[in-house]
Amino acid sequence: MEITLGEVAEILRGKLHGDPRIRIKGINSLEHASESDISFFFSQRYKDLLKATSACALIVPEQVQDFAGAQIVVDNAELAYAKLASLFAPEVPRYPGISDKAFVHNSAKIAQGVSIYPFVYIAERAEVAEGTILFPGVYIGKEVSIGSNTVIYPNVTILERTRIGSQVIIHAGTVIGSDGFGFVQHEGESIKIPQLGYVEIEDYVELGANCCVDRATFGRTWIKRGVKTDNLVQIGHNVVIGERSIIVSQTGISGSVTVGKQVIIGGQVGIADHITVGDGAMIGSQSGVAKSIPPGEVVSGSPAIAHRKWLRSMGLVSRLPELHERIRTLEKKLKLMEKELSRQE
């Protein structure tokens, strides 16, 4: 693909400083860009790379002095980069129609324009809407419904009665609709509680690779519109994730948790069951959340506390040996003073 710098500036609605006729063939980092690439600069951490880069143009939040090439100044450089990268990104490859090596049950409803690769399995009464792509190894269980223009990458398992919306992306190895973790103890044995509910995933959700979303005990496990998860995220039974929330890798959310909209959950977070995380809350990486979090709250640590309090606490940790020695010294002085006072008496 080739595009002129003037066209790029128009697409990004930015102000161009340089020759609009320059032709761009790709997009890359400052370090790896070639003379036909456009790059981006939105952090002073990479200032040293500006003079050395071979990029012919930059996307920047404000014009920089250490770069001699063309520059496109935009209000949000990161957002502009995302838009431009989408132009150069290759399209998701499609299999032409339905492979004769796929199994599609005769009661399943497959719309026009669906791409089904070899070794896909589609069970009874499943429905797949127009434009959706199913890669090799995908399993679609009984009565599953999948909306339009959804992409399901290799070896994804979607078990019975799951409902998936349109424009959803599910990355390789993810399992949706497996049993929630429900057992009752009786005479030393773990007796399984049947999980009778289902999973619902709304439009524009993206689930990373090797995620697990458990079916509900009753009712539904519900991932609402625009939610994004990283790889290796566990979402327990009857969990509700609010609109446009973000969940980073290796986070585990226990059963019956309600997460509000536009919540950000860092990596390796553990959330206990039956609690609520309010709208707009933020949870720092490696936090352990044992109680509900009010809307807009920012927490860190295990157990999770207010982020600023956690920062102050962590600042003291490195001083603990010094403080310990000071306390021991004070204790010794106090004992000497007590002995001296007892002699005087």
N, C-alpha and C positions, 0 to 999 in steps of 0.2 A: 504493500500500500504506500502511496505517496500523497502528500498533501502540502499545500503552500503554507508558509507562516502566516500570511494574511488570513487564510481560511481558518487556521487554528485560533487566531485571535478573535475572529468573528464567532466561532463556536463557543469559546470560553468567555466571550463578552469582556475581553481584557484590552488593555491599552498597549499597543505594539511600539517598541522602540527598536527599529531596525528595518531591514529590507523585507517587504511583504512577499517578494517573489522567491525567497529562499524555500527550497523544497525539503520537506521532512520525510524520512523513510522509516523512522522508528523512534521509540522512547526508551530511555535507559537512565541508570543512576549516573551521578557526576563522575564516578570512578571508572565506569565501564562504557560510557557513551562514546560513539564514533562521531566523525565529522558530519554525518548525515542524520544524527539523532538530536532530538530535543530532550532536555533534562529538566530538573526541578530543584529549587532551593527554598526551603522554608524553615531552616533551623541553623542557628549560628554554630552549632557543633560541627557542621561540615564546611565551614568557611575556608579552611585550608585547601579544600579540593577545588575551589573555584578557579584558581590560577592554572591548575594542572589539567582540568577537564578538556576533552576534545569536542564536547557538545557544541553545536552551532547556534543553539538558542536555549534560553531558560524560561521556565515559568516561575515567577517570583511574587511575593506579597508587596514588595517595593523594590525600586530599581537599586541594583548593587554596583559598587564601584570596581570590584576586583574581577570583573568579567567583561571581556572586550566584545563579545558577540551580541546577537539580538536578544531582547528580553520582552516577555509579555507579562505585564503587571496586572494581577487579578486580586479580587477581594479576599478570596480563600484559596491559597495555592494547593492545599491538600485536596480540596474538592475538585479543583480544576484538573489536577493530575488524575484523579479517579475518572473523570469524564473523558479525558484524552486517552487514557489507557484502555478504556472500553472500545475506542475506535480501532486501536491496533490489536486488540485481543482477538485471537482466532475464534470463529464460530464453533459452537459445540457440534461435533460430528454426528451426523444422522445416518442411521441405517435406512435404506430405501424401502419403506413399508414394513411388513411383518416377515421375519425370517421363517423359513420352513423348518428350522431347527428349534424354534420356540414352541412351547406348549401353551395354547390358549383354549380354555374350556369353551364348549359351544354355547354355554349360557352367558358368557362374558360379553360385555358391550364395549367395542373398541371403535372410537370415532375415526373420521377421516384424518389423514395426515399424522397419525401416530407412528413413531419409529420404534420398532421392537427388534432388538438385536438377538442373535442366537443364544439359546440356553436361558431364556426368560421363561418363568412359569407364572401363568395367570389362572387363578382358580375360579370356581363357580360364582356366577352372578357379580363378578367384579366389573367395574366401569372405569374406563380410561378416556379422558376427553381429548379434544383435538390438539395436535401439536406437541404432545408430551413425548419424551424420549426415555426409553427403558434400556439400560445397558446390560451386557451379559451378566448372568448370574442373579438377576433381580427376581425375588419371589413376591408375588402379589396374592394374598390370601383371599378367602371367601368374603364376598360382599364388601370388599375394599372399594372405595371411590377415590379417583384421582382427577383433579381439575386440569385445565388446559395449560399448555406450554410449561409444564413442570419437567424438570430434569432429575432423573434418578440414576445415580452412578453405579458401577458394578458391585455386585454382591450385597446389595441392600435387601433386607428382609422386612416386609410390611405385612403384618399378620391380620387376621380376620377382623372385619368391621371397622377398620381404621378409615378415617376420612381425611383426605389431603386436598388442599385448595389449589388455586392456580398460581403460576409463576413461582413455584416452590423449587428449591434446590436441595437435594439430599445426597450427601457425599458418601463415598464408598464405605461399605462395611457397617453402616448404621442399621440398628434393629429398632423397629417401631411396633409396639403392640405386644411385646412379650409380657408375661405375667408380672404384676406388681408383687413386691416382696411381702407376702402376708402369711403369717403362721401363728398358731396359738399353741402354747405349751400345755401338755396334758400327760401326767405321769412320766415325765422325763422325755417325752417325745414331742417333736415339732409337727403339728397337724396343719396341713396346707389349707388356707382359706381360698376357695375358688375366686378368681378375678373375673367378674361378669361384665365389666364395663368396656370402654373402647378408648381410642385416642382420636382427637381432632386437631388437625394442624391447618391453620388458616392461610390466606394468600400471602405471598412474598416472604415466607419464612425460609431461612437457610440453616440447615443442620450440617455440622462438620462431619468428618470421617469418624467412624467407630463410636458414634453416640448411641445411647440407649434411652428410649422413651417407653415407660411401662404403661400398660393398659390400666384403667381404673378398676377398683374393687366393685363399685357401682358408679353409674354415670360416666363421666369422661375425664381423662387427662387432656388438658386444653392448652395448646400453644397458639397464642393469638397473632394477629396480623403483624408482619414485619419483624418478628423476633429473629435474632441471629445467634447461633451457638458455634463455638470453636470445636475442635476435635475432642473426643474423649469426655463428653459431658453426660452425666447420668441424671435423668429426670424421673422421679418416682411416681407411683400411682396417685391419681387424683390431684396432681400438681396443676396449678394454673399459672401460666407465664403471660404477663400483660404485654400490650402492644409495644413494639419497637425496643424491647429490652435486649440486652447483650450479655451473653454468658461465655466466659473465657474457659480455656482448656482445663480438664481434670477437676471440674467442679461437680459436686454431688448434692442433689436436692432431694431430701427425704419426702416421704409420702404426705399428701394433703397440705403442702405448703402453697400459699398464694403469694405470687410475686407481682407487684404492680407494674404499671406501664413505664417505659423509659428508665428502667433500672439497669445499672451496670454492675456485674458481678465478676470480680477478678479471678485469676487462675487458682486452682487448688483450694477453693472455698468449700466448706462443708456446712450445710444448713439442716438443722434438726427438724423433725416432723411437726406438723400442725401449727406452724407459725406464719406470720404475715410480714412481707417486706413491702413497705409503702412506696407509692409512686415516686420516681426520681431519686430513690436512694442509691448509694454507691457502697460496695463492699470490697475492701482491699484484698489483695491476693493472700492466700493461706490463712484466711480468717475462719474461725469457728463460730457459727451463729447459733446461739441456743435460745434466744428470745426474739420477739417481734421487733422490727425496726420501723420507726415512724417515717412518714413521707419526707423526702429530701435529706434524710440523715446520711452522714458519711462515717463509716465505721471500719475498723481494722483490728487485727489481733485475735487471739483465741484464749478465753472467750472474747468475742468482739465487743469493743468499747468505742466511744467517740474517737475519730481519727486523730484529732489534735492531742487528746489525752494519751492515746497510744504512742504518738511520736515523742511526747515528753517522757513517757515511761521507758521507751526504748533508748532515749538519750541517757537515761540513768544507768542502763545495764552495763555499759562499758566502764562506768565509774564504780561499780559495785566492789571490786577488789580494794580500790583506794578508800572507799567509804567504810568497808569492813575493817581495814587497818586503823582508820581514824577512831572508829567506835572502840576497838580493842585498846587503843592507846588511852582513850578517855576513861574506859572502865578501869584500867590499871591505875590511872591518876586518882580516880574516885576512891578506889580501895585504899591507896596510900593516905589520902586525906581522911578517910574514915578511921584508919589506924591511928593517925596523928591526933585526931579529935578524941579518940578513946583514951589515949595516954594522958592527955591534958585533963580529962575528967578524973 
